Structure formats: structure tokens, C-alpha cells
Amino acid sequence: MTEGPQKTAITLCGSIRKGSVNEILRRHVSGKLREAGVAVTDLSLADFDMPIFNEDLEPDNVPESAGRLAEAFRTHDIVLIITPEYNGGLPPLVVNTLAWLSRQKLSPFRHAVFGIGGVSSGKYGTIWAQSHLRETLSKIGALVVPTLLGVGPNAEAFDANGVPVESAITYKVGQMVKELTHFSRGGI
């Protein structure tokens, strides 16, 4: 049996705060994707400066970084978004990023398979933010894998090396990696 070309992934975190526990989860899942043979590019939203979305900025003042990030989404097989939860919803950074990306011609959401996850201080592990993110991504054409990678409470989630301490989280990470590497858009 012949293997196809190596899958590619981009991973990003919805928090750019130093010491973000969501960044720890993003790095961990990125490592597991690499172990599964995926060529992973880790991105930081801090490198994609975008003003608060406003249609008055279109078409003459669309940030160049929105086009660069959209192209990264279009040219990778997997997009992993790990995000915190703010007040039961998505952080403004993620909302603004998705708003700009959704306005790009040639949708950046119709090629890759998307995985979502997050870490919160509460026991529900960003469940509301992930629900919102899944719904938003689905409405703009993304295929989001089924595994819900919610981790919480964050103070007890990882050891000093950034490895999840609960076997249930390790299992969910493995399940997400399996889904991200086996699901396909079918050449769309």
C-alpha cells in the first residue's frame, strides 16, 4: 500500500499572553501531530496584526496579515485552534481573526480539517467557547472534527513538562490527532 503525501498542519492559540496554559496545550497537541508524521507549522496570532474588523476598511485597507493567514489556512491540510474562554465565549482576538479571514476571497475554511480545544480555570474546560467556535467555523464552511478537547481546571491540568496529567485528556488528545490525520475534505 502506497502512502499519500505527508499531511501538513498549522496550529495557533487564541491567547497571545505570556505563560498561557492554552499555549501549553497547543504545543502538546502540535508535538503529538508531529509524532503522527504531520509537518506542523506553529503560528502565533501576535504575528498577524489586524485592526478591529470594520467593513469601512474594505476594500482598500484590508490588513495584509489577514491575506497571509488566510493563505496558510488554504494551503494546509489541518488547522488546530486552541483557545481560552472569556465570559462563556470566544476571546476578542479569535473573533476578530475569524471576522477578517471570513472576508477573504477564496474561502480559507474549505480545504483544511479543523480541530478545536481549550483550557480554562473551571471544570468545564472551555466548553462554551468551543461550542461557539464550532458553530462559527461550521457556518463559514469549515469541517470540524468531533472530539471536544476541553481541559480544566488549568491549575491541575499539566505537569512541569507541559504533559497532561489526566489519562482522559491524553486519550482525547490522541483521539483528536487520529481524527485530524484521518478525516479529509475529499479534495474540495
One Martini backbone bead per residue (centre of mass of N, CA, C, O) as a GRO file, in nm:
protein
  188
    1MET     BB    1   0.095   0.037   0.024
    2THR     BB    2   0.049   0.370  -0.056
    3GLU     BB    3   0.147   0.668   0.044
    4GLY     BB    4   0.081   0.973   0.082
    5PRO     BB    5   0.123   1.271   0.140
    6GLN     BB    6   0.217   1.476   0.366
    7LYS     BB    7   0.081   1.622   0.617
    8THR     BB    8  -0.046   1.946   0.708
    9ALA     BB    9   0.002   2.203   0.972
   10ILE     BB   10  -0.168   2.439   1.175
   11THR     BB   11  -0.102   2.622   1.479
   12LEU     BB   12  -0.310   2.794   1.727
   13CYS     BB   13  -0.363   3.067   1.959
   14GLY     BB   14  -0.610   3.266   2.141
   15SER     BB   15  -0.339   3.338   2.297
   16ILE     BB   16  -0.069   3.593   2.373
   17ARG     BB   17   0.002   3.524   2.648
   18LYS     BB   18   0.214   3.484   2.880
   19GLY     BB   19   0.179   3.157   2.997
   20SER     BB   20  -0.026   3.009   2.845
   21VAL     BB   21  -0.215   2.723   2.878
   22ASN     BB   22  -0.301   2.705   2.578
   23GLU     BB   23  -0.012   2.691   2.469
   24ILE     BB   24   0.054   2.422   2.599
   25LEU     BB   25  -0.157   2.259   2.444
   26ARG     BB   26  -0.064   2.329   2.160
   27ARG     BB   27   0.220   2.205   2.185
   28HIS     BB   28   0.129   1.919   2.250
   29VAL     BB   29  -0.037   1.863   1.994
   30SER     BB   30   0.185   1.925   1.794
   31GLY     BB   31   0.367   1.691   1.886
   32LYS     BB   32   0.161   1.466   1.816
   33LEU     BB   33   0.147   1.529   1.516
   34ARG     BB   34   0.444   1.476   1.458
   35GLU     BB   35   0.440   1.179   1.556
   36ALA     BB   36   0.220   1.123   1.310
   37GLY     BB   37   0.369   1.279   1.048
   38VAL     BB   38   0.330   1.583   1.069
   39ALA     BB   39   0.364   1.899   0.923
   40VAL     BB   40   0.437   2.160   1.150
   41THR     BB   41   0.301   2.492   1.201
   42ASP     BB   42   0.368   2.743   1.424
   43LEU     BB   43   0.149   2.998   1.529
   44SER     BB   44   0.109   3.355   1.587
   45LEU     BB   45  -0.117   3.610   1.628
   46ALA     BB   46   0.105   3.833   1.678
   47ASP     BB   47   0.192   3.807   1.353
   48PHE     BB   48  -0.130   3.917   1.293
   49ASP     BB   49  -0.210   4.218   1.235
   50MET     BB   50  -0.544   4.339   1.333
   51PRO     BB   51  -0.790   4.521   1.321
   52ILE     BB   52  -1.084   4.598   1.391
   53PHE     BB   53  -1.349   4.503   1.246
   54ASN     BB   54  -1.444   4.694   0.938
   55GLU     BB   55  -1.606   4.757   0.647
   56ASP     BB   56  -1.469   5.041   0.592
   57LEU     BB   57  -1.183   4.900   0.518
   58GLU     BB   58  -1.319   4.820   0.266
   59PRO     BB   59  -1.079   4.733   0.030
   60ASP     BB   60  -0.817   4.928   0.106
   61ASN     BB   61  -0.765   4.817   0.440
   62VAL     BB   62  -0.664   4.536   0.429
   63PRO     BB   63  -0.486   4.327   0.595
   64GLU     BB   64  -0.215   4.149   0.503
   65SER     BB   65  -0.234   3.932   0.732
   66ALA     BB   66  -0.502   3.806   0.641
   67GLY     BB   67  -0.392   3.688   0.377
   68ARG     BB   68  -0.168   3.512   0.500
   69LEU     BB   69  -0.351   3.339   0.685
   70ALA     BB   70  -0.542   3.237   0.468
   71GLU     BB   71  -0.322   3.088   0.307
   72ALA     BB   72  -0.249   2.891   0.530
   73PHE     BB   73  -0.527   2.758   0.543
   74ARG     BB   74  -0.534   2.672   0.230
   75THR     BB   75  -0.230   2.504   0.252
   76HIS     BB   76  -0.358   2.314   0.471
   77ASP     BB   77  -0.494   2.021   0.616
   78ILE     BB   78  -0.455   2.152   0.909
   79VAL     BB   79  -0.642   2.314   1.182
   80LEU     BB   80  -0.541   2.443   1.500
   81ILE     BB   81  -0.754   2.561   1.775
   82ILE     BB   82  -0.652   2.720   2.071
   83THR     BB   83  -0.877   2.837   2.338
   84PRO     BB   84  -1.004   3.044   2.532
   85GLU     BB   85  -1.237   3.169   2.779
   86TYR     BB   86  -1.475   3.445   2.766
   87ASN     BB   87  -1.754   3.470   2.924
   88GLY     BB   88  -1.852   3.207   2.751
   89GLY     BB   89  -1.649   3.279   2.513
   90LEU     BB   90  -1.471   3.435   2.286
   91PRO     BB   91  -1.204   3.590   2.216
   92PRO     BB   92  -1.137   3.873   2.042
   93LEU     BB   93  -0.904   3.759   1.872
   94VAL     BB   94  -1.071   3.533   1.735
   95VAL     BB   95  -1.306   3.693   1.623
   96ASN     BB   96  -1.136   3.887   1.448
   97THR     BB   97  -0.991   3.678   1.279
   98LEU     BB   98  -1.247   3.546   1.155
   99ALA     BB   99  -1.359   3.797   1.024
  100TRP     BB  100  -1.126   3.847   0.827
  101LEU     BB  101  -1.116   3.563   0.695
  102SER     BB  102  -1.420   3.559   0.590
  103ARG     BB  103  -1.339   3.801   0.367
  104GLN     BB  104  -1.187   3.619   0.195
  105LYS     BB  105  -1.098   3.522  -0.095
  106LEU     BB  106  -1.109   3.227  -0.096
  107SER     BB  107  -1.173   3.024   0.122
  108PRO     BB  108  -1.004   2.923   0.430
  109PHE     BB  109  -1.238   2.678   0.512
  110ARG     BB  110  -1.237   2.445   0.250
  111HIS     BB  111  -0.978   2.244   0.313
  112ALA     BB  112  -0.945   2.195   0.596
  113VAL     BB  113  -0.910   2.041   0.902
  114PHE     BB  114  -1.060   2.096   1.219
  115GLY     BB  115  -0.936   2.182   1.544
  116ILE     BB  116  -1.052   2.203   1.890
  117GLY     BB  117  -0.956   2.391   2.194
  118GLY     BB  118  -0.916   2.408   2.567
  119VAL     BB  119  -0.844   2.615   2.861
  120SER     BB  120  -0.956   2.632   3.204
  121SER     BB  121  -1.036   2.707   3.539
  122GLY     BB  122  -1.263   2.528   3.492
  123LYS     BB  123  -1.431   2.215   3.462
  124TYR     BB  124  -1.541   2.276   3.151
  125GLY     BB  125  -1.318   2.346   2.938
  126THR     BB  126  -1.441   2.554   2.712
  127ILE     BB  127  -1.730   2.463   2.607
  128TRP     BB  128  -1.855   2.733   2.507
  129ALA     BB  129  -1.635   2.825   2.314
  130GLN     BB  130  -1.639   2.568   2.137
  131SER     BB  131  -1.928   2.592   2.048
  132HIS     BB  132  -1.894   2.864   1.909
  133LEU     BB  133  -1.662   2.783   1.719
  134ARG     BB  134  -1.801   2.551   1.573
  135GLU     BB  135  -2.038   2.715   1.464
  136THR     BB  136  -1.878   2.926   1.309
  137LEU     BB  137  -1.710   2.740   1.128
  138SER     BB  138  -1.950   2.592   0.997
  139LYS     BB  139  -2.085   2.851   0.869
  140ILE     BB  140  -1.793   2.901   0.695
  141GLY     BB  141  -1.706   2.582   0.596
  142ALA     BB  142  -1.602   2.405   0.813
  143LEU     BB  143  -1.431   2.108   0.923
  144VAL     BB  144  -1.507   1.960   1.234
  145VAL     BB  145  -1.406   1.769   1.458
  146PRO     BB  146  -1.560   1.596   1.725
  147THR     BB  147  -1.358   1.645   1.931
  148LEU     BB  148  -1.353   1.755   2.272
  149LEU     BB  149  -1.085   1.974   2.393
  150GLY     BB  150  -1.132   1.994   2.722
  151VAL     BB  151  -0.965   2.180   2.989
  152GLY     BB  152  -1.010   2.116   3.346
  153PRO     BB  153  -0.841   2.258   3.555
  154ASN     BB  154  -0.544   2.426   3.493
  155ALA     BB  155  -0.376   2.384   3.764
  156GLU     BB  156  -0.403   2.041   3.700
  157ALA     BB  157  -0.330   1.959   3.387
  158PHE     BB  158  -0.006   1.996   3.408
  159ASP     BB  159   0.306   1.943   3.396
  160ALA     BB  160   0.627   2.073   3.380
  161ASN     BB  161   0.626   1.958   3.057
  162GLY     BB  162   0.320   1.981   2.933
  163VAL     BB  163   0.169   1.730   3.044
  164PRO     BB  164  -0.090   1.559   3.087
  165VAL     BB  165  -0.229   1.411   3.390
  166GLU     BB  166  -0.474   1.297   3.244
  167SER     BB  167  -0.595   1.028   3.072
  168ALA     BB  168  -0.837   1.168   2.931
  169ILE     BB  169  -0.664   1.379   2.782
  170THR     BB  170  -0.478   1.192   2.633
  171TYR     BB  171  -0.703   1.056   2.478
  172LYS     BB  172  -0.819   1.310   2.335
  173VAL     BB  173  -0.564   1.381   2.185
  174GLY     BB  174  -0.546   1.115   2.027
  175GLN     BB  175  -0.822   1.144   1.891
  176MET     BB  176  -0.768   1.408   1.744
  177VAL     BB  177  -0.527   1.315   1.579
  178LYS     BB  178  -0.675   1.095   1.433
  179GLU     BB  179  -0.888   1.274   1.299
  180LEU     BB  180  -0.692   1.481   1.158
  181THR     BB  181  -0.542   1.236   0.990
  182HIS     BB  182  -0.826   1.095   0.862
  183PHE     BB  183  -0.962   1.329   0.775
  184SER     BB  184  -1.151   1.468   0.486
  185ARG     BB  185  -1.253   1.680   0.211
  186GLY     BB  186  -1.227   1.533  -0.074
  187GLY     BB  187  -1.081   1.767  -0.259
  188ILE     BB  188  -1.204   2.064  -0.199
   0.00000   0.00000   0.00000
